[in-house]
Amino acid sequence: MLKNVPVHREIPFKPNDCSPPERIVTSSICLFSLLLTLMVVTFSPLPADAAPAALKKASLIPLWSPQAQFAGYYVALNKGIYRKHGIDLTILPGGPEQSPSRLLKSGKADFAVLWLGTALQQYSAGVRLTNLAQIVQKSSLMLVARKSGGIASPADMRGRKVGLWGGDFAVPFQAFLKKYRLQVREIPQSYTVNLFLRGGIDVTSAMWYNEYHTIINSGINHEELNLFFLHEHGINFPEDGLYALEENCRKDPALADAFVKASLEGWRYAFDHSDEALEIVLGYMKEASIPANRSHQKWMLEKMRELILPENAAEVMGQLKPSDYQSVSAELLASGVVGSVPGFESFIRRSNVRQ
């Protein structure tokens, strides 16, 4: 008899058992069902409410070429803030040959940066514009004189050579001269302050965030100058505002509101991350082949903060104040620049996006 040989035992067949071939077939069926389910989930169209909304194409024309004066818009574009709010935005190149109001009127731009005075002049001429947001809250315009020239008060400008910008920029300065009944020798001023630096004029027009910094960078100390801020003399013409055609706002109010919301978010980001915002602006300047001075652009961004952010908690960023609107309207009417102005409520677009 053989020992230690394992004994083979028959295991009774049970009706609910699967033989090996049956288990293979069953596994194949299960795997096929799983793959079919995955394909249905993967390739089935999303419900209408879950599908991503298509971006709306829009364009913005600033008053000038890329610089920190428009940092909020370039930051919002660079950081994808406009896209987040459903807008595929293009910022058009600005400059002396690009009239924002003309591009708006012709439909070549959807949104534009304009001064309040300019917008009211265009409105009076038949271009129905709507103020979407008033970004700059107070005027940055100023007249600058050397103390050595003996000009310490507005009255001292009488009979002196004063450099004045033309076009839309002229109205606030003319209002200043009119207020003090000054007869001066008006000298047309270009976009530089070279004539003042060379002693060709006694007083020059300047902006707080731009030309004034150029003057002190030329070697003239702040203590050597007398500054006449127009807003300190009761002439506060709010500058950069966001505008669109009235009819376009009626056609797509959601686009107008989204644009304002994204733009304000861009400005807040720029002020909260000023170093990053500066690099973004310098990048766009380089792309546009514009000479960039880092310290000048930094100064500009810092001054834009002072001009844009509300001075107290009760004020709202981007809101046009009725008092400023009435003041500018009255001055434009008195000077004969416009024949009529719209009512405040019909000129602005109210929404909650400025909060």
C-alpha positions in Angstrom: 0.0 0.0 0.0 1.4 3.4 -0.9 1.6 5.9 1.9 1.6 9.8 2.0 -0.3 10.0 -1.3 -2.9 12.7 -1.2 -6.4 11.4 -1.8 -8.4 13.2 -4.5 -12.0 13.9 -3.4 -14.9 14.8 -5.6 -16.6 18.0 -4.7 -20.3 17.9 -5.4 -21.5 20.3 -8.0 -23.9 22.9 -6.8 -26.4 24.5 -9.1 -25.4 28.1 -8.2 -21.7 27.5 -8.8 -20.0 28.7 -12.0 -17.6 26.5 -13.8 -14.3 28.3 -14.9 -15.6 29.0 -18.4 -18.7 30.5 -17.0 -16.8 32.8 -14.7 -14.7 34.1 -17.6 -17.8 34.9 -19.6 -19.5 36.6 -16.7 -16.4 38.7 -16.0 -16.2 39.8 -19.6 -19.8 40.9 -19.6 -19.3 42.9 -16.4 -16.2 44.6 -17.8 -18.0 45.5 -21.0 -20.9 47.0 -19.1 -18.5 49.1 -17.0 -16.7 50.4 -20.1 -20.0 51.2 -21.8 -21.1 53.2 -18.7 -17.9 55.1 -18.7 -18.3 56.0 -22.4 -21.8 57.2 -21.8 -20.7 59.4 -18.9 -17.7 60.8 -20.7 -19.3 61.6 -24.1 -22.8 62.5 -23.1 -23.4 66.3 -23.5 -23.6 68.4 -20.4 -26.9 69.8 -19.3 -27.6 73.3 -20.7 -27.1 74.9 -17.3 -23.8 73.2 -16.8 -22.2 74.1 -20.1 -19.6 76.9 -19.9 -20.8 80.2 -21.3 -19.1 81.5 -24.4 -16.9 84.6 -23.9 -18.2 87.8 -25.3 -15.7 89.7 -27.4 -15.3 93.4 -26.5 -12.7 96.2 -26.9 -11.5 99.1 -24.8 -9.7 102.2 -26.0 -7.7 104.1 -23.4 -6.7 107.8 -23.7 -3.1 107.0 -24.3 -0.6 104.2 -24.9 0.2 101.7 -22.2 1.3 103.2 -18.9 0.5 103.0 -15.2 -2.4 105.5 -15.7 -4.3 102.5 -17.1 -2.7 99.8 -14.9 -6.1 98.4 -13.7 -7.2 97.4 -17.2 -3.9 95.8 -18.2 -3.7 93.9 -14.9 -7.3 92.7 -15.4 -6.4 91.5 -18.9 -3.1 89.9 -17.9 -4.6 88.1 -14.8 -7.6 86.7 -16.7 -10.0 88.8 -14.7 -12.0 89.9 -17.8 -12.2 86.3 -18.9 -13.4 85.2 -15.5 -16.3 87.7 -15.9 -17.1 86.3 -19.4 -15.3 88.8 -21.6 -12.6 88.3 -24.2 -11.3 91.8 -24.1 -8.9 93.5 -26.5 -7.2 96.8 -25.3 -6.7 98.9 -28.4 -3.6 101.2 -28.8 -4.4 104.7 -27.6 -2.5 107.9 -28.5 -2.9 111.3 -30.1 -4.2 109.8 -33.4 -6.8 107.6 -31.6 -9.9 109.5 -30.5 -11.7 107.3 -27.9 -15.0 109.1 -28.5 -14.7 108.7 -32.3 -14.0 105.0 -32.0 -17.0 104.6 -29.7 -19.2 106.4 -32.2 -18.0 104.4 -35.1 -18.4 101.1 -33.3 -14.7 100.3 -33.5 -14.5 100.2 -29.7 -17.1 99.0 -27.2 -15.7 100.9 -24.2 -13.5 103.9 -23.8 -11.7 105.9 -21.1 -12.8 109.6 -21.3 -12.8 112.7 -19.2 -16.1 113.8 -17.9 -15.8 117.1 -19.6 -15.1 115.4 -22.9 -18.0 113.0 -22.5 -20.4 115.9 -21.9 -19.1 117.7 -24.9 -19.7 114.6 -27.1 -23.1 114.1 -25.6 -24.0 117.7 -26.4 -22.8 117.1 -30.0 -25.2 114.2 -30.4 -23.1 111.2 -29.3 -25.2 109.6 -26.6 -22.7 108.3 -24.1 -23.3 106.6 -20.7 -20.9 106.9 -17.7 -20.4 103.4 -16.5 -17.9 104.2 -13.8 -15.9 107.2 -12.7 -12.5 105.8 -12.0 -10.5 109.0 -11.2 -12.4 110.9 -8.5 -10.5 114.2 -8.6 -8.6 116.2 -11.0 -4.8 115.7 -11.3 -4.4 118.9 -13.3 -2.1 121.6 -12.0 -0.2 124.7 -13.0 3.5 124.8 -12.0 5.7 127.8 -11.6 9.2 128.5 -10.3 9.3 130.4 -7.1 12.2 132.4 -8.5 9.9 133.7 -11.2 7.9 135.5 -8.5 4.6 133.6 -9.0 3.2 132.7 -5.6 -0.5 133.2 -6.3 -2.9 133.1 -9.2 -2.8 136.9 -9.4 0.9 136.8 -10.1 0.2 135.0 -13.4 -1.4 138.1 -14.9 0.5 139.0 -18.1 2.9 136.1 -17.8 3.6 133.4 -20.4 1.4 130.3 -19.4 1.7 127.1 -21.3 -1.7 125.6 -22.0 -2.8 122.4 -23.6 -5.4 122.5 -26.3 -8.5 120.5 -27.1 -10.3 118.8 -24.3 -7.5 119.6 -21.8 -8.0 123.4 -22.2 -11.4 123.8 -20.5 -10.4 123.3 -16.9 -7.4 125.7 -17.2 -9.6 128.2 -18.9 -12.0 127.9 -16.0 -9.1 128.6 -13.6 -8.1 131.8 -15.5 -11.7 132.9 -15.7 -12.3 132.4 -12.0 -9.4 134.8 -11.1 -10.1 137.1 -14.1 -6.6 136.6 -15.4 -5.3 137.9 -18.7 -2.2 135.8 -19.5 0.0 135.2 -22.6 -1.3 131.8 -23.6 1.4 129.7 -25.2 0.4 126.4 -26.9 2.0 123.5 -25.0 2.9 120.2 -26.5 2.9 116.9 -24.6 6.2 117.7 -22.9 7.4 120.3 -20.4 10.6 121.1 -22.3 9.6 124.7 -22.9 9.2 125.2 -19.1 12.5 123.5 -18.3 14.3 125.7 -20.8 12.7 128.9 -19.4 10.5 129.6 -22.4 7.4 130.0 -20.3 6.7 131.1 -16.8 4.0 128.6 -15.9 3.3 125.1 -17.3 0.4 122.8 -17.4 1.0 119.5 -15.8 -0.6 116.4 -14.3 0.3 115.3 -10.8 1.0 111.7 -11.9 3.0 112.5 -15.0 4.5 115.9 -16.1 5.2 117.0 -12.5 7.4 114.0 -11.9 9.2 114.7 -15.1 10.0 118.2 -13.8 11.4 117.1 -10.5 13.4 114.3 -12.2 15.0 117.0 -14.4 16.9 118.3 -11.4 14.4 121.0 -10.1 13.7 120.4 -6.4 10.1 120.4 -5.1 11.0 123.3 -2.8 11.8 125.5 -5.8 8.3 125.2 -7.2 4.8 126.6 -6.5 2.0 124.3 -7.4 -1.5 125.2 -8.2 -3.8 122.2 -8.1 -7.0 123.0 -9.9 -9.1 120.9 -7.6 -7.8 123.0 -4.6 -9.1 126.1 -6.4 -12.6 124.7 -6.7 -12.2 123.4 -10.3 -12.5 119.6 -10.0 -13.0 118.1 -13.4 -13.0 114.3 -12.8 -10.8 112.7 -15.4 -10.7 109.0 -16.4 -14.1 107.5 -16.5 -15.4 104.4 -18.3 -18.0 105.1 -21.1 -20.1 103.2 -23.6 -22.7 104.2 -26.1 -26.2 104.4 -24.5 -27.7 102.1 -27.1 -25.1 99.4 -26.6 -25.8 99.4 -22.8 -29.5 98.9 -23.6 -28.7 96.0 -25.9 -26.4 94.2 -23.5 -26.5 95.5 -20.0 -24.9 92.4 -18.6 -21.8 93.0 -20.7 -21.5 96.6 -19.5 -21.9 95.5 -15.8 -19.4 92.6 -16.2 -16.9 95.0 -17.8 -17.1 97.5 -15.0 -16.9 94.8 -12.3 -13.8 93.2 -13.9 -12.1 96.7 -14.4 -12.6 97.7 -10.7 -11.3 94.3 -9.7 -8.3 94.9 -11.8 -7.6 98.2 -10.1 -8.0 96.7 -6.7 -5.6 93.9 -7.6 -3.1 96.5 -9.0 -3.1 98.5 -5.8 -2.9 95.4 -3.6 0.0 93.9 -5.7 1.7 97.1 -6.9 5.1 95.5 -7.7 3.4 92.8 -9.9 1.2 95.4 -11.5 4.2 97.5 -12.3 5.9 94.6 -14.1 2.7 93.9 -16.0 2.5 97.5 -17.2 6.2 97.6 -18.2 5.6 94.3 -20.1 2.8 95.9 -22.2 4.9 99.0 -22.8 7.8 96.9 -24.1 5.4 95.0 -26.3 4.2 98.3 -27.7 7.8 99.5 -28.2 7.3 102.4 -25.8 10.3 103.6 -23.8 9.6 102.8 -20.1 11.1 104.5 -17.1 10.5 102.2 -14.1 10.6 104.9 -11.4 8.3 107.2 -13.4 5.7 104.4 -13.8 6.0 103.5 -10.1 5.3 107.2 -9.3 2.4 107.2 -11.7 0.8 104.1 -10.1 1.2 105.5 -6.6 -0.5 108.8 -7.6 -3.3 106.9 -9.4 -4.0 105.2 -6.1 -4.5 108.6 -4.5 -6.8 109.8 -7.3 -8.9 106.6 -7.6 -9.5 105.2 -4.1 -12.2 106.9 -2.1 -11.1 109.2 0.7 -13.5 107.8 3.2 -15.5 104.7 3.8 -18.8 106.3 2.9 -17.7 106.8 -0.7 -17.8 104.1 -3.3 -15.0 103.3 -5.7 -16.0 104.1 -9.3 -19.0 106.3 -8.5 -19.5 109.7 -10.1 -20.6 112.2 -7.5 -23.6 114.4 -8.3 -21.8 117.4 -7.0 -18.8 116.9 -9.4 -21.2 116.4 -12.2 -23.1 119.6 -11.5 -19.9 121.6 -11.1 -18.5 120.5 -14.4 -21.8 120.9 -16.2 -22.2 124.4 -14.9 -18.7 125.4 -16.0 -19.1 123.9 -19.5 -22.4 125.7 -19.9 -21.1 129.0 -18.6 -18.1 128.9 -20.9 -20.2 128.1 -23.9 -18.5 124.8 -24.6 -21.8 122.9 -24.6 -25.3 124.1 -25.2 -27.0 121.6 -22.9 -26.3 118.8 -20.6 -28.3 115.7 -19.8 -29.8 115.0 -16.4 -27.5 113.3 -14.0 -29.6 110.1 -13.7 -29.9 109.7 -17.4 -26.2 110.2 -17.9 -25.0 107.5 -15.6 -25.6 103.7 -15.4 -26.5 102.5 -12.0 -25.6 99.0 -10.9 -24.3 97.3 -7.8 -21.0 96.2 -9.4 -19.1 99.2 -7.8 -19.7 97.8 -4.3 
